[in-house]
Amino acid sequence: AVWNFFYDFYTEYPELYRVFLFLHSDRLHELLSDDVVARVNRQSAKNFSIGAEIIREAVSIGAYRELEPLAVVDTLWSLFLGLAHQYETRRNLGIEKFPLKDTHRRAFDHIEEGLLRIMPTH
């Protein structure tokens, strides 16, 4: 559900994902106040904690194997940002044969296969 939320949120507010990509800028502290940076850090930490708790719950019920929840959340978030960036780059280049919705679904399926306690059979 969280993974699908990423997609739905991106399709409704793609400019906010562009803001996330801006946060890697070396000039961040020149362009944003310390207060804004601190608020972004606090909200990010809260969001990542919620994601880690979801992963911990999946581990505790035996759905996912033992792993480091925050590392999984980092991977999922990085993967989604990368997919959104890749989609926009391809769209800007006129390459639209890879719809984000399909790529998004396949990417999560691949990642989840690695998380599952019992590997699916193909």
C-alpha positions as CSV (number, residue, x, y, z in Angstrom):
1,A,0.0,0.0,0.0
2,V,2.9,2.4,0.8
3,W,4.6,1.7,-2.5
4,N,1.3,2.4,-4.3
5,F,0.9,5.6,-2.3
6,F,4.3,6.7,-3.7
7,Y,3.0,6.3,-7.2
8,D,-0.4,7.9,-6.6
9,F,1.3,10.9,-4.8
10,Y,3.8,11.3,-7.7
11,T,1.0,11.3,-10.3
12,E,-0.9,13.9,-8.4
13,Y,2.0,16.1,-7.3
14,P,5.0,15.4,-9.6
15,E,6.5,18.8,-8.8
16,L,7.0,17.7,-5.1
17,Y,9.2,14.8,-6.3
18,R,11.3,17.4,-8.2
19,V,11.7,19.2,-4.9
20,F,13.0,16.0,-3.3
21,L,15.6,15.7,-6.1
22,F,16.6,19.3,-5.4
23,L,17.5,18.4,-1.8
24,H,20.7,16.8,-3.0
25,S,22.1,20.2,-4.1
26,D,25.3,21.4,-2.6
27,R,23.7,24.8,-2.4
28,L,20.8,23.6,-0.3
29,H,21.9,25.7,2.8
30,E,22.3,28.8,0.6
31,L,18.8,28.4,-0.8
32,L,16.9,27.3,2.3
33,S,16.9,28.6,5.8
34,D,18.2,26.4,8.6
35,D,14.7,26.2,10.0
36,V,13.3,24.8,6.7
37,V,16.1,22.3,6.5
38,A,15.5,21.2,10.1
39,R,11.7,20.8,9.4
40,V,12.5,18.7,6.3
41,N,14.8,16.6,8.4
42,R,12.2,16.0,11.2
43,Q,9.5,15.1,8.7
44,S,11.8,12.8,6.8
45,A,12.8,11.1,10.0
46,K,9.2,10.6,10.9
47,N,8.2,9.2,7.5
48,F,11.2,6.8,7.4
49,S,10.3,5.7,11.0
50,I,6.8,4.9,9.9
51,G,8.1,2.9,6.9
52,A,10.6,1.0,9.1
53,E,7.8,0.1,11.5
54,I,5.8,-1.3,8.5
55,I,8.8,-3.4,7.6
56,R,9.3,-4.5,11.2
57,E,5.7,-5.6,11.4
58,A,6.1,-7.7,8.2
59,V,9.2,-9.3,9.8
60,S,7.4,-10.0,13.0
61,I,4.5,-11.8,11.4
62,G,6.9,-13.8,9.3
63,A,6.1,-12.3,5.9
64,Y,9.6,-10.8,5.4
65,R,12.9,-12.4,6.4
66,E,15.1,-10.8,9.1
67,L,16.6,-7.6,7.7
68,E,17.4,-4.0,8.7
69,P,14.1,-2.0,8.3
70,L,15.6,1.4,7.8
71,A,17.9,0.1,5.1
72,V,14.9,-1.4,3.3
73,V,13.1,1.9,3.6
74,D,16.1,3.8,2.2
75,T,16.3,1.4,-0.7
76,L,12.6,1.6,-1.5
77,W,12.6,5.4,-1.3
78,S,15.8,5.7,-3.4
79,L,14.3,3.2,-5.9
80,F,11.1,5.2,-6.3
81,L,12.9,8.6,-6.6
82,G,15.1,7.0,-9.3
83,L,12.1,5.6,-11.1
84,A,10.3,8.9,-11.1
85,H,13.5,10.6,-12.3
86,Q,14.1,8.0,-15.0
87,Y,10.5,8.3,-16.2
88,E,10.7,12.1,-16.4
89,T,14.0,11.9,-18.3
90,R,12.6,9.5,-20.8
91,R,9.5,11.5,-21.2
92,N,11.5,14.7,-21.8
93,L,13.6,12.8,-24.4
94,G,10.4,11.5,-26.1
95,I,10.8,7.9,-25.0
96,E,7.4,7.0,-23.6
97,K,7.3,3.3,-24.2
98,F,8.0,2.6,-20.5
99,P,5.0,3.7,-18.6
100,L,5.9,4.6,-15.0
101,K,3.0,2.5,-13.6
102,D,4.3,-0.7,-15.2
103,T,7.9,0.0,-14.3
104,H,6.9,0.9,-10.7
105,R,5.0,-2.3,-10.2
106,R,7.7,-4.5,-11.6
107,A,10.4,-2.8,-9.5
108,F,8.5,-3.4,-6.3
109,D,7.9,-7.0,-7.3
110,H,11.6,-7.5,-7.8
111,I,12.5,-5.9,-4.4
112,E,9.7,-7.7,-2.5
113,E,11.0,-11.1,-3.8
114,G,14.2,-10.4,-2.0
115,L,12.3,-9.4,1.2
116,L,10.0,-12.4,1.4
117,R,10.7,-15.1,3.9
118,I,9.7,-17.8,1.4
119,M,10.9,-17.1,-2.1
120,P,8.1,-17.3,-4.7
121,T,8.2,-19.9,-7.4
122,H,8.1,-18.7,-11.0
